Every structure is written in C-alpha cells, then in structure tokens.
Amino acid sequence: MGVVNVTPDSFSDGGRWFDADAAVAHGVELAAQGADLLDVGGESTRPGAARVPVDEELARVLPVVRRLVAEGAAVSVDTTRASVAEAAVDAGAVLVNDVSGGMADPGMAAVVARTGAAYVAMHWRGHADVMDAHDRYDDVVADVRRELADRVAALRGAGVRDDQVVLDPGLGFAKTGASNWPLLAHLPELVADGFPVLVGASRKRFLGHLLAGADGQPVPPAARDHATAAVTALAAAAGVWAVRVHEVAASADAVRVAAAWRAAAAPAADVPAATTTKAGRATVRVGHAAGRTPGPEGVR
C-alpha cells in the first residue's frame, strides 16, 4: 500500500503532494514501483495534528481518487469520516482505511456495510492531538488484540462481513516508543487471530529514535526508509496481508525476499495468499491470513 498524502502538513513529506496534479503523479509512480493499493488521505494524523473541516477533506481527496481510479489503480481512502469514505467509494475507491476503527464516526460501520468496501480497522484510542496521553498498557499485545476484537464485534453488529475486515495494530497511535516493538515481535499472534493484518510502520518516530545518532536526536523521516524496508521484510515473513509505506520500491523488494523465504520453508499451500488487485476493475481480494479461507468473490 503506497501512501499518497494530499495534505500540507504530513510528518513524512511536508506537503510535497498537496497539489492534486502532484498527488496523482506520485500515485502513478508508486504503482509503477510495485504498490498494489494507493492510499489517498486528506487529513494528517501525525502526533498533535489538528482536524480539518470535512468539506476541505473532501476537496482534497475526491479529485485524486477519481483520477487515480481512471489511471487503472486500486485506490483506498485514508479517513475516519463516514461521509468521506462513502464519497470516495462512490468515486471508485475499493478500501476504507480508518485509523479510528470506526470509533471516530458512529456512521462509519453502516457505510462500510452498505457499500461492501474492504475496511481497515486500526487500533486507536483518540485523535492525533490527544493520542500520546493514552500510551498506557498492562500488556500492549494482549490489550491491542482485545481492543481490536471489540471493534470486530461492533462491526459485525452493524452488518459488516468478516471478509471485508482487515486489522491494523496501530503502530505509533497511542504508542510513542517502546510499545511498538512488542506488537511487531508478536505479529504472528495477531495474524493467527484470523483476519488479514495491515502494518503501518513507515517512517514513524519509533524508527527515528531507534536510528538516533550520538547526540540522541532521531533521524528525520526520509532517513527511516531502510529501517522501514527491514520491518516490511519481517512483517511479510510473519504473514501480514500488506504494509503501508511511503517509499514503495525497497519494500516491494523486501516482500519478494520474504515470499521466497516462506516458500522455501513450507509447502506453497501453507503460505497465506498475498493481496491481489486487478487494475482497471478495481477489485481487492481480502483473503484471511494464517491459512484461513478467503471470501470466494473478494470485496468490490
């Protein structure tokens, strides 16, 4: 999943793709580098970020979604708002990537159920301006798994099918530093819970702190891509469904390495299927991980 930030204040690129033409060109480039999905977002979720009005988010996102779909790309929309999700799906997006897991907007689950779109439910404890205050866990792995299970139950109650759902442990969200590493180390447990898993470690601050120099200062976001690719390789080897990254080429190579590694270690039938997309028809198949049977028709 390649990131297309249509925002002026992204932590990772500082607004380089805020212009719609630039965003579309960037998305096309990411697809050429191996991105299966292009994740278009119009509201920054960096720590401390303020919310933007819904009309502004729509104005940023919809033109880019439409144009990338017209280019034959499979597009996801990164939003916590039901109205933005619905408009983006109407414009051709096939997946809604909701960092709040439906908690920010009580209408989101109904939109997902009604449209049949694939849906990423991320672990979340609050918006960007307050999330760091919620980095308190008894056992971060057990707590995240339990809270994600609560989101699945809520989605089911709203009529969302299991084969629409992808789970995301929410690296960096209410997890300021050390809390992220146990989640990565225990990815096989989250995969074994039976839902496809998305990992979004790309350029995040815990990697910046890991790579800090002698002065203790974290390296800037663009200097975290090698570490991101290393996480991609390990996450793919653990059986995750997809990784969300800013720099696609190195992570695409890392996925190939992990796939070859897994294929050599086990019969092909035992290796969970990767994401499949069909450019032009905008079809995403959300197959369950850990050897579970994917939905027969996928999610359109």
C-alpha positions, -999 to 999 in steps of 0.1 A, spaced: 0 0 0 16 32 -12 9 64 7 -5 94 -12 -7 123 13 -29 152 -1 -21 173 30 1 204 36 13 191 70 23 155 67 51 144 90 67 124 63 68 146 33 59 181 44 32 186 18 51 177 -13 20 161 -28 -6 186 -16 -14 197 -52 -38 173 -69 -16 170 -100 14 162 -79 -5 137 -58 -18 119 -89 17 118 -105 31 105 -72 5 78 -70 11 66 -106 48 65 -97 42 44 -66 21 20 -86 49 16 -112 72 8 -83 50 -20 -71 22 -6 -49 -9 -28 -51 -30 -2 -35 -27 36 -33 -39 51 0 -52 86 -5 -56 107 26 -66 144 31 -61 148 68 -28 144 87 -28 121 117 7 130 128 10 135 166 -5 168 176 -23 174 142 -55 194 142 -86 182 124 -96 198 91 -132 206 81 -150 178 63 -155 199 32 -118 206 29 -110 169 33 -134 160 5 -120 187 -17 -85 173 -12 -93 136 -16 -120 131 -42 -103 146 -73 -72 125 -66 -92 93 -60 -112 98 -93 -80 104 -113 -61 75 -99 -90 52 -105 -91 65 -141 -54 56 -143 -64 20 -135 -51 20 -99 -68 2 -70 -73 30 -45 -80 32 -8 -91 62 12 -75 71 45 -103 87 65 -121 85 98 -153 102 84 -182 82 71 -192 109 46 -157 110 31 -155 72 30 -188 70 12 -180 97 -13 -146 81 -20 -161 46 -26 -187 62 -49 -157 77 -68 -141 43 -72 -121 36 -40 -122 -1 -30 -110 1 6 -116 24 35 -85 28 58 -99 41 91 -73 48 117 -100 50 143 -115 16 136 -150 32 134 -147 49 168 -143 85 154 -176 84 135 -205 62 145 -218 62 110 -187 46 95 -197 9 101 -231 15 83 -213 29 53 -189 0 51 -218 -25 55 -239 -7 28 -211 -3 3 -194 -36 8 -160 -19 6 -130 -36 22 -122 -19 56 -91 -15 77 -99 -12 114 -69 2 132 -62 1 169 -70 36 182 -75 54 215 -80 90 204 -74 117 178 -39 129 170 -40 158 195 -45 135 225 -33 101 214 1 102 231 -16 106 265 -32 71 260 1 52 258 -7 31 289 -9 -7 286 -8 -36 310 3 -58 282 4 -40 249 0 -71 228 -29 -85 248 -46 -51 252 -44 -43 214 -57 -78 205 -86 -74 229 -95 -39 218 -94 -49 181 -117 -79 189 -141 -53 204 -140 -34 171 -147 -66 151 -177 -73 174 -190 -38 168 -186 -41 131 -203 -74 130 -232 -59 149 -235 -32 122 -237 -57 94 -201 -56 82 -190 -91 70 -158 -106 83 -144 -109 48 -145 -71 45 -123 -66 75 -85 -60 78 -69 -53 112 -41 -29 119 -23 -28 153 -19 10 150 19 15 153 26 50 166 -10 57 176 -12 59 214 22 41 212 50 67 215 81 44 215 88 11 231 52 0 229 55 -6 192 82 -33 193 63 -60 211 34 -56 186 59 -62 157 75 -91 175 41 -107 181 27 -102 146 22 -140 141 -2 -139 171 -23 -111 155 -22 -129 121 -34 -161 138 -65 -143 151 -78 -150 116 -81 -116 99 -57 -100 73 -33 -77 90 -20 -43 77 12 -29 92 20 8 90 55 14 104 67 36 76 90 65 87 74 65 121 90 82 151 99 50 169 122 41 139 136 76 141 145 71 178 160 37 170 183 52 144 193 83 165 228 94 164 253 100 192 235 133 200 203 113 207 183 132 181 160 110 160 168 109 123 144 127 100 115 108 84 131 104 50 161 88 66 140 60 80 132 42 47 159 15 51 145 6 86 110 6 71 121 -19 45 136 -41 72 102 -40 91 85 -48 58 106 -80 53 100 -92 88 62 -84 87 58 -101 54 76 -132 67 52 -131 97 23 -134 72 8 -100 72 -16 -90 44 0 -57 34 23 -29 46 16 8 42 47 26 31 58 60 17 87 46 -3 75 16 -23 104 2 -43 125 -11 -14 95 -26 4 83 -43 -27 117 -59 -30 115 -69 7 82 -85 2 97 -106 -27 125 -117 -4 101 -127 24 79 -146 -1 108 -166 -14 119 -173 22 85 -185 32 81 -206 1 114 -223 8 104 -231 44 69 -245 37 48 -261 10 31 -235 -11 -3 -245 1 7 -235 36 18 -200 27 -11 -174 31 -20 -157 -1 -9 -121 -6 -30 -92 -17 -43 -94 -52 -56 -65 -72 -69 -61 -107 -61 -27 -121 -89 -12 -141 -116 -33 -124 -106 -20 -90 -110 -54 -73 -93 -61 -40 -95 -96 -26 -92 -97 12 -82 -132 19 -78 -143 55 -44 -150 68 -30 -179 87 -44 -204 61 -80 -193 66 -102 -195 36 -107 -161 18 -141 -150 7 -149 -165 -27 -157 -133 -45 -135 -108 -27 -146 -73 -20 -155 -49 -47 
